[in-house]
Amino acid sequence: MTKENDLTELQMKVAFQEQALEALDDVLTRQQDRVERLEKRLAQLQDQYEAVLDRLSDTTSVEEAPPHY
């Protein structure tokens, strides 16, 4: 191989690696966005779950039989 061929091959490899890095960066960015959305949704669901538990504990205490039964 000549130096010119070696240089051309190295340039092609660098170009391919740059393209691959950009693609990986895009995937990573989308995954991070999705993780953030899922974390936010999880927090909302936890809040809803706790609200349901609070309502259930409120109705349970009201509907319990008096101690003399």
BELUR-V915214 format. One record per residue. N is the residue number from 0. RES is the residue in one letter. PSI is psi in degrees with one decimal (none if undefined). OMEGA is omega as a letter, one per 40 degrees, with the letter a starting at -180 (999 if undefined). Layout:
N|RES|PSI|OMEGA / N|RES|PSI|OMEGA
This chain:
0|M|145.3|i / 1|T|166.9|i / 2|K|-34.2|i / 3|E|-41.9|i / 4|N|-40.7|i / 5|D|-43.8|i / 6|L|-43.2|i / 7|T|-41.5|i / 8|E|-42.4|i / 9|L|-39.7|i / 10|Q|-40.1|i / 11|M|-41.0|i / 12|K|-43.0|i / 13|V|-43.3|i / 14|A|-43.0|i / 15|F|-42.8|a / 16|Q|-38.7|i / 17|E|-42.0|i / 18|Q|-42.6|i / 19|A|-41.6|i / 20|L|-40.9|i / 21|E|-41.9|i / 22|A|-43.0|i / 23|L|-38.5|i / 24|D|-41.2|i / 25|D|-43.7|i / 26|V|-44.7|a / 27|L|-40.4|i / 28|T|-44.5|i / 29|R|-40.0|i / 30|Q|-40.8|i / 31|Q|-41.9|i / 32|D|-42.8|a / 33|R|-41.4|i / 34|V|-43.5|i / 35|E|-40.7|i / 36|R|-41.4|i / 37|L|-38.7|i / 38|E|-41.0|i / 39|K|-43.3|i / 40|R|-39.1|i / 41|L|-42.5|i / 42|A|-40.5|i / 43|Q|-44.1|i / 44|L|-36.6|i / 45|Q|-41.0|i / 46|D|-43.5|i / 47|Q|-41.8|i / 48|Y|-45.1|i / 49|E|-36.3|i / 50|A|-40.6|i / 51|V|-42.9|i / 52|L|-40.7|i / 53|D|-44.2|i / 54|R|-40.5|i / 55|L|-40.5|a / 56|S|-33.2|i / 57|D|-44.6|a / 58|T|-31.9|i / 59|T|-42.0|a / 60|S|-31.0|i / 61|V|-35.6|a / 62|E|-0.8|i / 63|E|148.0|i / 64|A|146.3|i / 65|P|156.7|a / 66|P|-22.9|a / 67|H|-2.1|i / 68|Y|none|999
